[in-house]
Amino acid sequence: MSVVPTIRSKYGFYRKLLREHKYVLRDTVDVVKVTGQPTFLEGKVAVSHSDLDAEITLSVRVKSNDHDFFRFELQCAELSEEPFFQFQSDGCAHRNADETIPLAEQRVTTPHFSQYNQQGANVTFKMGTPEDDINRSMLYFCQEARLNLRDDEIPLIRILPNALPLHVTQKDPNSTVLFL
């Protein structure tokens, strides 16, 4: 079980950070290639909290060779290096190692959200309706995280905005073609 001691010791601050309203400071998040990171494309924007003067960042990471594999992370440097709230569209299942939850229900597959409990342990919960579209998933993320621009708008995510608009996926486009 992943435990973050600073979240446990500053749990009141964490709850305030998570549960109160936050505002994204830019209309778009441009996800681009990052030097030294060939696996993921990344975009970051600043976030302001309605009641706290803390440095908060929204990060959007997209797998370079599969744009349907993405994650959103909210991070506050004052709290921890770990994201305090995140969403994963794909990847490994998470196990909520909690004896109060029946073993069969401890496994949470993607897409899912992750946050922390009072003990500082990572707890994951399933996203209601899976979405393949990154901007629709951002809508759900913003609702869960109490995050938006102004007037309930959400930021637009643009993957490689200066590149040709080709959708990248690991799926083989020739998988249904029979070659003789």
Sine and cosine of phi, psi and omega as CSV:
sin_phi,cos_phi,sin_psi,cos_psi,sin_omega,cos_omega
0.00,0.00,0.78,-0.63,-0.01,-1.00
-0.99,0.15,0.89,-0.45,-0.01,-1.00
-0.87,-0.49,0.71,-0.70,0.05,-1.00
-0.93,-0.37,0.96,-0.29,-0.07,-1.00
-0.86,0.51,-0.58,0.81,-0.02,-1.00
-0.93,0.37,-0.52,0.85,0.06,-1.00
-0.94,0.34,-0.64,0.77,0.05,-1.00
-0.88,0.47,-0.70,0.72,-0.05,-1.00
-0.97,0.24,-0.40,0.92,0.00,-1.00
-0.89,-0.45,0.66,0.75,-0.13,-0.99
-0.90,0.45,-0.58,0.81,0.05,-1.00
-0.88,0.48,-0.71,0.70,0.06,-1.00
-0.89,0.46,-0.68,0.73,0.01,-1.00
-0.86,0.50,-0.74,0.67,-0.01,-1.00
-0.87,0.48,-0.67,0.74,0.02,-1.00
-0.90,0.43,-0.67,0.74,0.02,-1.00
-0.88,0.48,-0.68,0.74,-0.07,-1.00
-0.98,0.20,-0.72,0.69,-0.20,-0.98
-1.00,0.04,-0.32,0.95,0.02,-1.00
-1.00,-0.05,0.31,-0.95,-0.14,-0.99
-0.93,0.38,0.62,-0.79,0.02,-1.00
-0.77,-0.64,0.47,-0.88,-0.04,-1.00
-0.82,-0.57,0.76,-0.66,0.09,-1.00
-0.98,0.20,0.70,-0.72,-0.12,-0.99
-1.00,-0.03,-0.03,1.00,0.07,-1.00
-0.73,-0.69,0.51,-0.86,-0.02,-1.00
-0.95,0.32,-0.47,0.88,-0.05,-1.00
-0.77,-0.64,0.47,-0.88,0.13,-0.99
-0.89,-0.45,0.94,-0.35,0.03,-1.00
-1.00,0.02,0.89,-0.46,-0.02,-1.00
-0.99,-0.10,0.89,-0.45,-0.13,-0.99
-0.74,-0.67,0.12,-0.99,0.08,-1.00
-0.93,0.37,0.63,-0.78,0.01,-1.00
-0.90,-0.43,0.73,-0.68,0.00,-1.00
-0.85,0.52,0.76,-0.65,0.04,-1.00
0.99,0.16,0.11,0.99,-0.01,-1.00
-0.76,-0.65,1.00,0.09,-0.05,-1.00
-0.98,0.22,-0.32,0.95,-0.10,-1.00
-0.99,0.17,-0.61,0.79,-0.08,-1.00
-0.81,-0.58,0.55,-0.84,0.22,-0.97
-1.00,-0.04,0.44,-0.90,-0.08,-1.00
-0.55,-0.84,0.55,-0.83,0.12,-0.99
-0.67,-0.75,0.64,-0.77,-0.01,-1.00
-0.73,-0.68,0.61,-0.79,0.10,-1.00
-0.65,-0.76,0.45,-0.89,0.03,-1.00
-0.98,0.19,0.49,-0.87,0.00,-1.00
-0.77,-0.64,0.64,-0.76,0.09,-1.00
-0.93,-0.37,0.56,-0.83,0.01,-1.00
-0.99,-0.13,0.58,-0.81,-0.05,-1.00
-0.91,0.42,-0.41,0.91,-0.12,-0.99
-0.74,-0.67,-0.16,0.99,-0.05,-1.00
-0.89,-0.45,0.53,-0.85,0.08,-1.00
-0.97,-0.23,0.94,0.33,-0.04,-1.00
-0.84,-0.54,0.52,-0.86,0.03,-1.00
-0.99,0.15,0.94,-0.35,-0.04,-1.00
-0.87,-0.49,0.64,-0.77,-0.01,-1.00
-0.78,-0.62,0.69,-0.73,0.17,-0.99
-0.98,-0.19,0.84,-0.54,0.05,-1.00
-0.92,-0.40,0.67,-0.74,0.11,-0.99
-0.87,-0.49,0.85,-0.53,0.01,-1.00
-0.87,-0.49,0.72,-0.69,-0.01,-1.00
-0.78,-0.63,0.72,-0.69,0.01,-1.00
-0.91,0.42,0.73,-0.69,-0.08,-1.00
-0.86,0.52,-0.63,0.77,-0.07,-1.00
-0.98,-0.21,0.15,0.99,0.03,-1.00
-0.39,-0.92,1.00,-0.09,-0.07,-1.00
-0.95,0.30,-0.07,1.00,0.11,-0.99
-1.00,0.07,-0.08,1.00,0.02,-1.00
-0.96,-0.28,0.97,-0.24,-0.06,-1.00
-0.60,-0.80,0.28,-0.96,0.06,-1.00
-0.57,-0.82,0.53,-0.85,0.09,-1.00
-0.90,-0.44,0.67,-0.74,-0.02,-1.00
-0.67,-0.74,0.70,-0.72,0.19,-0.98
-0.96,-0.28,0.77,-0.64,-0.05,-1.00
-0.73,-0.69,0.61,-0.79,0.07,-1.00
-0.79,-0.62,0.92,-0.39,-0.06,-1.00
-0.86,0.50,-0.53,0.85,0.00,-1.00
-0.92,0.39,-0.44,0.90,-0.04,-1.00
-1.00,-0.03,-0.80,0.61,-0.10,-1.00
-0.17,-0.99,0.31,-0.95,0.13,-0.99
-0.97,0.24,-0.36,0.93,0.03,-1.00
-0.97,0.24,0.57,-0.82,0.11,-0.99
-0.89,0.46,0.66,-0.75,0.00,-1.00
-1.00,0.06,-0.26,0.97,0.10,-1.00
-0.45,-0.89,0.69,-0.72,-0.01,-1.00
-0.50,-0.87,0.30,-0.95,0.05,-1.00
-0.76,-0.65,0.67,-0.74,0.09,-1.00
-0.82,-0.57,0.79,-0.62,-0.02,-1.00
-0.99,0.14,-0.46,0.89,-0.12,-0.99
-0.46,-0.89,0.13,-0.99,0.04,-1.00
0.90,-0.44,-0.36,-0.93,-0.07,-1.00
-0.94,0.33,0.48,-0.88,0.13,-0.99
-0.95,0.30,0.40,-0.92,0.04,-1.00
-0.93,-0.36,0.52,-0.86,0.06,-1.00
-0.91,-0.41,0.86,-0.51,0.12,-0.99
-0.99,0.10,0.99,-0.11,-0.05,-1.00
-0.98,0.20,0.99,0.15,-0.05,-1.00
-0.69,-0.72,0.87,-0.49,-0.07,-1.00
-0.91,0.41,-0.32,0.95,0.01,-1.00
-0.97,0.22,-0.24,0.97,0.03,-1.00
-0.98,-0.19,0.76,-0.65,0.04,-1.00
-0.83,0.56,0.61,-0.79,-0.07,-1.00
-0.80,0.60,-0.65,0.76,-0.02,-1.00
-0.90,0.44,-0.39,0.92,-0.03,-1.00
-0.98,-0.18,0.01,1.00,-0.04,-1.00
-0.97,0.23,-0.40,0.92,-0.01,-1.00
-0.99,0.12,0.82,-0.57,0.00,-1.00
-0.86,-0.52,0.91,-0.42,-0.01,-1.00
-0.99,0.12,0.22,-0.98,0.06,-1.00
-0.99,0.13,0.42,-0.91,-0.01,1.00
-0.97,0.26,0.59,-0.81,0.00,-1.00
-0.49,-0.87,0.31,-0.95,0.08,-1.00
-0.97,-0.25,0.46,-0.89,0.06,-1.00
-0.74,-0.68,0.68,-0.73,0.11,-0.99
-0.55,-0.84,-0.20,-0.98,-0.09,-1.00
-0.83,-0.56,0.51,-0.86,0.07,-1.00
-1.00,-0.10,-0.08,-1.00,-0.09,-1.00
-0.90,0.44,-0.42,0.91,0.03,-1.00
-1.00,0.10,-0.03,1.00,-0.02,-1.00
0.99,0.13,0.23,0.97,-0.01,-1.00
-1.00,0.02,0.63,-0.78,0.03,-1.00
-0.94,0.34,0.80,-0.60,0.01,-1.00
-0.82,-0.57,0.75,-0.66,-0.06,-1.00
-0.91,-0.42,0.60,-0.80,0.08,-1.00
-0.69,-0.73,0.53,-0.85,-0.12,-0.99
-0.94,0.33,0.61,-0.79,0.14,-0.99
-0.96,0.27,0.64,-0.77,-0.05,-1.00
-0.84,0.55,-0.91,0.42,-0.03,-1.00
-0.88,-0.47,0.89,-0.46,-0.01,-1.00
-0.89,0.46,0.66,-0.75,0.04,-1.00
-0.80,-0.60,0.72,-0.70,0.08,-1.00
-1.00,0.06,-0.41,0.91,-0.06,-1.00
-0.98,0.18,0.80,-0.60,-0.08,-1.00
-0.90,0.45,-0.61,0.79,-0.02,-1.00
-0.96,0.28,-0.54,0.84,0.10,-1.00
-0.94,0.35,-0.61,0.79,0.07,-1.00
-0.91,0.42,-0.59,0.81,0.06,-1.00
-0.88,0.48,-0.59,0.81,0.05,-1.00
-0.86,0.51,-0.75,0.66,0.02,-1.00
-0.90,0.45,-0.66,0.75,0.03,-1.00
-0.87,0.50,-0.72,0.69,-0.01,-1.00
-0.89,0.45,-0.61,0.79,0.04,-1.00
-0.90,0.43,-0.72,0.69,-0.01,-1.00
-0.92,0.39,-0.58,0.82,-0.08,-1.00
-1.00,-0.01,-0.05,1.00,-0.08,-1.00
0.83,0.56,0.85,0.53,-0.13,-0.99
-0.72,-0.70,0.72,-0.69,0.11,-0.99
-0.29,-0.96,0.05,-1.00,0.09,-1.00
-0.99,0.15,-0.96,-0.29,0.09,-1.00
-0.80,-0.59,0.40,-0.92,0.04,-1.00
0.77,0.63,0.67,0.74,0.05,-1.00
0.88,0.47,0.31,0.95,0.10,-1.00
-0.99,0.15,0.37,-0.93,0.06,-1.00
-0.87,-0.50,0.39,-0.92,0.03,-1.00
-0.94,0.35,0.54,-0.84,0.06,-1.00
-1.00,0.02,0.72,-0.69,0.03,-1.00
-0.98,-0.17,0.80,-0.60,0.04,-1.00
-0.87,-0.50,0.87,-0.49,0.01,-1.00
-1.00,-0.04,0.83,-0.56,-0.03,-1.00
0.71,0.70,0.90,0.44,-0.12,-0.99
-0.87,0.49,-0.40,0.92,-0.02,-1.00
-0.99,-0.17,0.17,0.99,-0.01,-1.00
-0.97,-0.22,0.18,-0.98,0.08,-1.00
-0.89,0.46,0.63,-0.77,-0.06,-1.00
-0.98,0.20,0.94,0.34,0.05,-1.00
-0.95,-0.30,0.74,-0.67,0.01,-1.00
-0.99,0.16,0.81,-0.59,-0.04,-1.00
-0.97,-0.25,0.74,-0.67,0.05,-1.00
-0.49,-0.87,0.41,-0.91,0.04,-1.00
-0.98,0.18,-0.21,0.98,-0.04,-1.00
-0.91,0.42,0.68,-0.73,-0.02,-1.00
-0.98,0.21,0.89,-0.45,-0.02,-1.00
-0.93,0.37,-0.27,0.96,0.00,-1.00
-0.99,-0.14,0.19,0.98,-0.10,-1.00
-0.89,0.45,-0.46,0.89,-0.02,-1.00
-0.99,-0.14,0.01,1.00,0.00,-1.00
-1.00,0.01,0.77,-0.64,0.04,-1.00
-1.00,-0.09,0.89,-0.46,0.03,-1.00
-1.00,-0.09,0.65,-0.76,-0.01,-1.00
-1.00,-0.01,0.00,0.00,0.00,0.00
